[in-house]
Amino acid sequence: MVVITSSQRDVIFDAVRAMYTDVAAHPEKRFHFPHGRLACEYVGYPAELLDGIPAAAVESFAGVGFPFATAVIRTGDTVLDVGSGSGTDALIAATFVGPSGRVIGLDMTAAMRRKLERNARAMGAGPVEVLDGNAEEIPLPDASVDVVTSNGVINLVPDKPRAIAEIARVLRSGGRLQMADIVVGTLPSEACRSQPQLWAECIVGATTERDCLMGFEQAGLVEIEVLGRCDYFARSESPETRKVAAGFGARSIVFRARKS
């Protein structure tokens, strides 16, 4: 396993921030990954959910799956969205939890946080709060949320065991996880994975499906169930990205789990 130094970790996070700042500010641009409403529809979001939130949230969507297929969110829940971006999932979650619930959007990219705040105000989504932070250091108390949702984030995180442990830490006993993320069939070489600037490409930092799910099992989550798999990069506008993704067997998965 590649050891990521602290300096490399900083460069990885800087590259990720730069990439998603661009997605927030310039959603009309072409990126190497699918984004926006077309990406939402491709991975399975029903039109009625997308129509119920501001278009400015959907235009900068950069998730990789439809985690709400897990059907784990209930009225009144406190939901943490790790890597909330411009707010597609956070705002959909707000419609599920209702006025008695609470949604916390956590993101390390300032442009995305500002966009989520504007979208929440435009929607009148009262229970939505926005926090600055990343998955390796979630700024919430132990056992403070009912549901964690995340979409295309853990593959970007250098210290995956730490991030998974943080997710388990903030979940209450019996709390639920819904997640979509990128996994690979063949791990990229150590030479590739040791280059921080490549992590923002969403493939280099990904792990195998087996290792991804095992990480959550080792953190104490149970009833882990994969509900779907998608050839996410098949919709990339970049022929090179499609080629690289196919070479590594990269795909997205959607799964759910519960904290015992």
N, C-alpha and C positions, 0 to 999 in steps of 0.2 A: 504494500500500500504506500502511495506517495505521501510523504510528510510535507505539509504546507507550513512554511515558516510564517512568522508574524508579519514580515514585510510583504511576502507574497499574498497573505490574507488581505492586507490593506489594498494591494493592487487589484485583487479580485473584486473586492467591494467597490472600489473606485470605478472599475470597468463596468460593473453591473449598474451602478448609479448613472454613469454616463449613458449607457444604452437606454435605460428606462426613462431618463430625463428627456431623451430624444423622442421616445414613444409618446410621452405625455405632451410635449410641446408641438410635435409635428406628426400627428396621427395620419396625415395624408401621405406621408412618405412610404416607400417600399422598404421593408425590413427582411432579414433572412428567414424570419419565422412568420407564420400567419398571425394576424392581429385584427382587432376591430370586430365589427358585427359579422362579417363573413366568417371569421375564425370562430366566433361564438356559435353560429349556426352549424358550422362544420362539426364541431365537437359535441353538439347536441342540445344547446340551449333552446327551449321553446320560444317562439316569437312573443307570446304573451308575457313572459317574464322580462324579455328585453324591452318591450314596449312600455313596461311599467316603471322604468327607471330612466334618468336623463340620457339622451343620446351622447352627451359629452363623456359619460362614464364608459359607455360601450365602445366609443371610437378608439380608446386607448387600451382596450382589453388585450392582455398578453398572456392569458392563461392557456393551458394545454388540454383541458378536459372539462367535463360538466360534473363537478363534485356533488351537486344537489340531487343527482340520481340516487344517492345513498339514502335520502329521505330521513335524516337523523335530527333535523332541527325542529323544535317544538315551540309553540306559543309561550312567551315568557322566558325563554332561554337567554343566557348571556353567551354570546358568540364572539370568539376571537378569530379574525381573519389575518393570518400570517402572510405578509406580502400583499397587502390589500390593493396596491396600485391605485388606479383612478376610481375604483369603487364598484365595479360590476357585481362582484360577489358580495361585498359588504352591504350594498344597497338592496340586493335581492334578499339577503339574510334578514335585513330590517323588515321587509314585508312579511317574512315568515314569523319572526318573533313578536311582532306587533308592539303596541305602545307600552306593554308591561315588560318587554324584554330589553336587551341592551346588545349593541354590536360595537366591537372595538376593532378598528382598522390599524394594523401595525405595518409600517413601511419605512425603509431607510432612505428613500429617494424623496427629497423635499418637493420636487415638482409634482410627483404623484400624490403626496399628502395634500398639497394645496388644491389639487384638482378634485380629490375626494371630498374635501371640506366644501368646495363650491357646489359639487354635485349633491351632497347631502342637504345643503341649504336650499338648493333649487327644488329638491324633491320634498322638502319639509320632513326629512327623516330624523325626527327628534332623538331616537335612541342611539345614534351613531357618534362615536368618539374616535379621534384620530391620534395615534401615538407615533413618535419617532423611535425607531429601533429595528433590530434585525432578529432573525430566528435563533441566533446563538445566545442572545441575551434578551429575553422577553421581560419587559419592565412591568410585570404583574406579580401579585402575591401567589403563593402556593394555593392550589385547589380553588381557583377563583372564577373558572369559566365552565360552562356546561358543554360547549362544543368548540372545537378548533377546526377551522376550515383553511385550506391552503391550496393554491393552484399554480403549479409550475415554479415552485420556489426552492424546495429542498435540493434539487439538482444544482442550484447556484451557490449553495452554502458550502464553504470549505470544510467545516467541522460538523459533519452530519450527525455523529453520535451525540454531540453536545446539543444540537438543535432538536433532535428527537427527544432527548432527555428533558429539555425545556418545555416542549409541548406536553409531555407526560406530567411534568411538575405542575403546570398551571391548570390542568384538567382536574375537576372534582372526581371523587370516586363515583363510578358509573357514568362519567362523562364520555362524550362521543367524539370521534374524529371522522371528518370527511376530507378526502384529499385526492387531487389529481397531480401527477408529476411525470417527469420523463425518466425512463429507464432504458438501459441498453442490453443487447444480447452479448456483445463483446466489449470489454472495457477498453477505452482508449489507452494508448501506451503511456508509460510513466513520463516519457519526454513531452507528450502532449499535455498531460495532466499537471505537469510542473510549470506550465506557461500560464500565468495568471490571466493574461489578456484574453485567452481563449475560453475562459469559463463563461463569459457573458453570451457565448454562442449556444448555450443550453444543452450541449451534448457532452463536452469534455468532462464536466463535473458530475455527470450522471453515473449512477451505479446500476448493478443488475437488479431485476425485479426481485429475485430471491433475497439479495442482500438488503434491499430497501425494506421489504416486509419483515425480515428477520430483525432489523434494527428496531422497529417498533415493538416487536414481540419481546426483545431483550429489555426494552424500556418499561415493560409491564402492561402493554396493551394486549387485549384478548379479542376473540371473535373477529379476527382480521379477514376481510372478505374482498376479493377483487371483483368488481361489478362490470368492468369493461376495459377494453384495450382499443387504441386508435393509432393509425399510422399518421400521426400529427404532422410530420414534416413533409408528407406527400403533397400538402397544400402550400408549401413554401414557394415563393416566386423565384427563388435562387436555385438554378440547376446544380450548382456546386453543393449547396446545403442538402438538397435531396440526395445527391450521390453520397455525401459523407454520412448522412443519417442512415441510409440504406446499408452502407458498409459496416456500421456499428450495430445495426438492428435496433436503432433508436425508435421508441414509440412512447405514447403516453398511456398511463393506466389510471383508473379511478378505483379507489378502495375506501372501505370504512373499517372502523375498529372501535373498541370500547375500553376504557380504563377500569380495571377490576377494583 
